[in-house]
Amino acid sequence: MTPAPGVVRVAAGQAVAVSGDISANVATAVRLVDLAAGQGVRLLVLPEAFLTGYDEAAFVGPIPSADDLDGAWLEPLRQAAATADMVVVVSTPLRRGDLRRLTMLVIRPYGAVTAPYDKQHVDSDEAAYFSDGPCGASIDVDGLRLGLSICYDSSFPEHARDAADGGAVGYLNSAAFFPGSAHRRDVALAARALDNGMYVVLAAATGTCGDHRFIGGSAIFDPEGRPLARLGEEEGLAIADLDPAVVAETRAVRTMHADRRDLGSRLR
């Protein structure tokens, strides 16, 4: 079924990534694009560091460069996006001059590839490999503004709030959660949706990559924090439609986003 006008069908995809094997991971991303295309998806979001795999051995090895986004290494995914008429958001470590960042690439169906967002909240285990990004970012897909985030960013309410303040009706998060972090994953992403009356799309790493195991859990939450679609640890897609009218209706009733106050100084 084709979504109604103004509605964007989104998929959060997850599959096993191979540590350090960019060509294999690009091929897996292509497979997920093809799977999503058959279900009317317009936007596909993939997990954190998916193109290299989330693994220290990959982080210290060769990683893509911001100067080579039009290179042959990404051509299969550019072609798949064009064939499917789909926007693909995929995370990768990226060299920006002397800096190394955890980045979201945005591949448009007309072939353009941009790297608009670098993870702003690099956690302690990643700090040896990557530096924090300098600013937030959003993208527009078919008239819907969507904030970008990577994993630990979603633990900071102000990060999603900044996206919502900038007009976002959805918050895209590429992540990698280890065993034992399912509760934090589920609470934080649902809370960001409820806080701001907006959709949240979580694409989470799954399976084993290098020395690490990941727990998947890719999901799409509605503007009240309820899961519309959710995966376990299997390869696949969580698919749902993002409807800006639902965002408007929710924000009219659940007015937390509009009701934030300057709390002034704190008495002690």
Secondary structure, DSSP 4 states (H G I P E B T S, - for coil): -PPPTT-EEEEEEE-PPPTT-HHHHHHHHHHHHHHHHTTT-SEEE--TTTTT-S-HHHHTS---BGGGTTSGGGHHHHHHHHHHT-EEEEEEEEEETTEEEEEEEEE-TTS-EEEEEE-S---TTTTTT----SS--EEEETTEEEEEEEGGGGG-HHHHHHHHHTT-SEEEEEE---TT-HHHHHHHHHHHHHHHT-EEEEEE-EEEETTEEEE---EEE-TTS-EEEE--SSSEEEEEEE-HHHHHHHHHHS-TTTT-----PPP-
